[in-house]
C-alpha cells in the first residue's frame, strides 16, 4: 500500500508557514509515502519562484503541481524547463515551458505518476483537458498503476466529469483551484478516489486568501486595488489517498484540515 497526500493550493507566506509547521509531523503521523502540493499561489498569492519551490522540496514535497497562475512570476520559466518535479497543466500549448506529468519513486521504491491538468470553464480558452489527460494516463500506465491527477478547475461539473472519465484508470482525481474544501470524497465504482476540491492551505480570515476589505471593494464597489494576502486563521488542507500497489486502485480517501495555533 502507498499513502499519498495532495496539499491544496498553498497561498502566500501564511500557506508556506502551514507547510513548514505541519508537513513534517503529518508525514510521520500518517505514515505518508508521497507528497504532492499545488503551489501556483505560493508566492504572494500569484505564481511561484525557484527559491520557494526548493523550500517546498526541502520540507518534504515530492512534486509541485500548478494551474492558471503558474507563470505569474516569470522567473519560474527556467525552472519549468529544468526541474521535472515542477509541473504545469498538460493541456497548455506545447510552446509553454515545462511538462504536465512526471513519474517519481516513493521512499520504498514504488513509482508514482502525477498528472497536472486544467479545466476550461471560467478559466481560459485552452485545449480541452479530457483527451490529452486520457492519452497521458495511457502512457504512464505502461510504467506504473499508481496515478494521481491534480485537476485544477473552477466548475464542479467539469471536475466531476473528469472523475467519471478516468474512473478505473487512475488512483485518484483530486480537484484544486477553488480554495474551498468540499465534502464529497469517495471511491468511484471502478476504484478511483475522487474529491471536487481539496481546499486551500493558507489564511481563511479572507476571501479565498485575499484580504476581506480588498475583496469587498472589488465585489461591492467594482474597485480593483492592490492584491494583498490575508494573514489570520491559517489552515493546512488536503486529501490523503491510500492506493493498492499492484492494481493502482484506491483503498481509501480522507480529507485533511489542520488549524494552526496562534493565528
N, C-alpha and C positions, 0 to 999 in steps of 0.2 A: 504494500500500500504506500502511496505517495500523497503527502499532505501539502496542498498548495494554497497560498494566500494571495489574493489580489487586493491591494490597497487602493481605495477610491481617491479621486482627484486631490492631490496634495496642493493646498492653496497657500502660497506665500510663506513668510517666515513662521507664522503660527503652525502651519501644516508641517514644516520641516522640524519644528520643535516636537510636534507629536510623534514624528517618525523616530527621532533620536531618543526620546524618552520612553517610547512604548515598544518599538520593534524588538530590541534585544531581549527583554524579558518575555515577550509574547512568543518569540521563536522557541524559547526553552519551555514555556508553559504548555504550548500547544504541540510541541514536537514537530515544528514545521520543517519541511524538506526543501521548499522552493518559494521564493518571494517575487511577486510582480507588483509594480507600483505605477499608477498613472501619474506622470509628472508634468503634464502640459501647462499647469498653472503654478508651478513651484517657485518661479522667480517673480516675485511681486504680483502674483495673480495672472501674469501673462507670459507664457513661454518658459524656457529653461535655459540654463547656461552650463558649459562644460564643468565648471567648478562645483556647481550644485549636483550635477549628475554623479561626479566622483564621490561627493559626500554621501549620496544615497547608496551607491555601491558599497562604500566603506561601512555603512550602517547595516548591511545585510541584504540589500535588494539585489536580486539576480538579473532582472530585466525591467527596463523602464519603457512603458507604453505612453502614447501621446494622443493628440487629436487635432482639432482645428486651430489651436494656438501654438502648435509645435514650433513655428518659425517666427513667432513674435519677437524673439531675441535672435537677431541674425547671426550672432557669434556661434550659434549651435550648428550651423550648416557643416562646418568642418568635422564636428563630432558625429553628425548623422552619417557622413561618408566613411568614417574610420572606425566607429565603435559599434560592433554588431549587437551589443546588449541594449542599445538605444534604438527604439523602433518609431516609425511614423506610419500613418494609415496606409495600408497596401493599395487602396484604390485611389490614391493621389496620382497625378500624372507621372509617367516614368522619368520625366525630366527633373523631378524633385529629388534632391539627395536623400540617401538612406534606403532602408528596407522595411517591409511590412511584416516580416516574420523572422524568427530565429529558433534554433534548437540548442538548448544548453543542458548540461548534466547537473543533477542534484548531488548532494554530498555522498549519497550511497550509489552513485553511478548510473542512475536512471535518466534517460533522455526525456526532456520536456519540451514540446513545441509551443511557442507563444505566437499567436497571430493577432495583429492590430488592424482593425477595420473601422471605418467611419460611415455613419449614416448620411443621408442627403436631406431629409425633411427638416426644414427650418435651420439648416446649417450652411449648405452651399451647393453649387452646381458642380458636382464631381461625378465620376463614374459610379454607377450602382454598385454597392458592395457585395451583392449576393453571388454572382457568378465568379468574380475574382477570388472571393473568400473560399468558395467551394473548390476552385481549382487549386488554391494553396493547400487546403485540407487534404485533397487527394495526393498532393506532392509529399507533404510531411508524413502522412500515414504510412508511406513506404519505409520510413525510418523509425517512427515511434507511434504507439497508440495513445500516448498521453498528450492531449492537445487542449490548450486553453485559448479561447478567443475573447479579447477585450473589444467589445463592440461599443464604440464611442458615438452615441447617437442621442438625439433630442426626443423623438417621438416614441412613446411606449409601443405603439402599433408596429413600428419598424423593428424595434428590438425584439418584440415577441415573435414576429415573423421570422427573424434570424434564428431564434431558438428552435422553432419548429423545422426550419430549413436544414439545420445542422444536427437535429436530434439523432443520436446513434452514431454520428460520425466524429464527434469531438467529446472531450471530457466535460467541458463547460463553456457556456456562452454567458459572460458576465458583463453587464452594462455599466458604462461610465458616462460622464458629461453633465447630468442634470444637477449634481451636487445634493441630491435628496435620496437618502437610502429608502428603498422600497421593501415591503414585507411579503414579497411573492416568491421567495426562494423555494425551489422544488427540484426534484429529479424528474425529467420528462420521460415518457413511456419507454423510449429506446436507450435510456441510460445517460443522458446529458444533463448536467447540473445547469440550472438557469436562475438568474435574478435580473430584474429590469435595471436596477442601478444599485451599486454597492455603497454609494454615498460619498460625501466629501470628507477629507482629512484636513481640518482647518478650523477657523473661527465660526461658531454658529450664532453668535450675537451679531448677526449680519444679514444681508440678503445674498445668499449663496457665496459668501466670502467677502463681499463688498460692504463698506461701512453703511449702516442703515440710513443715515441722513443723506448721504450722496445718492443712494439708490432711490430714496423717496423723491428727491429733487428731479431725478430723471423721469420717474413714473408720474408724479403729480404735476410738476411744473414744466416738464419737457426739456429740462436743462441737462446739458452734457458737460459736467465739470471734471474734476480730477478723478482718477481711479485709485482709491486708497483701500488697502487691505484692512479689514477689521482685526481686532486683537483678542476679544474675550470669548469665553465658553468654547475652548479648544477641545476638539474631539478627534479621535482616530477611528476611521470607519473602513470596512472592507468586508470580504467574504472568504471563508475557508472551504475548500473542496477536497474531499478525500477521494482518491482515484485508485481503482484496481490496476496494478502494474501490467498485468497480462492483457486484459481486454480494453483498458483505457476508459472503462465506464465509471461514472461517478457512483460512489457509495453513499456519500452524504454531502450536504452543503449547509453551512452555518453562517449567519450574519455576525459581524464583529462590530461593536461600538464601545469605545472606551473614552470616558470623560477624564481629561487631565486635571490634576489638582492645582489649586492656587490660580484659577482663571480670573 
